[in-house]
Amino acid sequence: MNPTQPLSNYLRRGFTDRKSRLLSLLSPYKVAEDLFTEIEWNSIACESEFSEVSQNFKIQSADKRSPVSNPVFRYLDANPHPAIRTALLFGSLADGTACPYSDFDGILVIDCSAIKSAVSLLRLRNIIVRSEEMMLDTDPLQHHGWHFVLIDAEQKIVGMDLPGEILEECKTIHPFHPIELQICGAVQPVDPMESYRHIVASIRKKLMDQRTLSCLYSFKTLCSEFMLVPALFLQAMSRPVSKKESFNVIGSHINSDKLAALRTVSEWRLNWKKPDMSTNIRLFHACKKRGIRLSFLLPAIPDAIRSSFPGWKTEAESFLSACDEKLEQHRFQS
């Protein structure tokens, strides 16, 4: 059994499939016990699909004065787990450009060899859950939790859900001091073209779904995915840059008249009004974890955005089509 995907699913969601999803509501320990028993832990090192390359990342610490990173740092520091090698922060909160739209972008580097029992696995999951609840204090509409880099005892990557360039942008929040992270194995987890196609398919689905305008949470999820497109497009074009840089570089590949939707969503981001945390929002997130989405509990989309959405939807499809066409030309020329 390849342990990477089931383990990642468990750490992210608390279950691995439909059967264990129901069981997780009745007996969380049983889910952890079953997974720990099923995984062939000794085979993790030889299951890796990543090449034998060693890379060093010198990562500075985040601003300790930041009200955003401090609660998570303090919690992880007070509740250490041997499998949590380090916790990293990236994105606007890490580079000091955060605005009310910003959410918590974090990575946990998990040492699989340090998970010695089902109890240890369940405790790791509980730490993840509690720290993700703290992320809601940064952004009440947070639509994702931690990302994971899974390594074995030799620091060899056995699972990763982000492109390696992200590690170059990170800041540490646990431990809260500069570190040198040495990882054996290539840090490109998936085919860049597949990542691009996946996010574009998700965006197009949301553009056609009336529920996207049902509440601010669904709309913000669409906007966040849309703002990933330039970076994913450039990676697929074999020109990887950071998400921040991609907004400038994209203009070298896509005509300016096709970038109107990108300019509009950037303006929405800059003028974003973050809602205050409320009982309704916490209830929404609690139900969402159990597969129940109660959108009526969340704030509505501002009228100005709602009225401009049909026009933006057309511009968004024009931008995506231009990206698709350019990538098809690139593939043909390659």
Beta strands, then each sheet from edge to edge (+ up, - down):
strand 1: 54-59
strand 2: 84-90
strand 3: 105-111
strand 4: 147-151
strand 5: 157-160
strand 6: 171-174
strand 7: 179-184
sheet 1: 1+ 7-
sheet 2: 5+ 4- 3- 2+ 6-
end
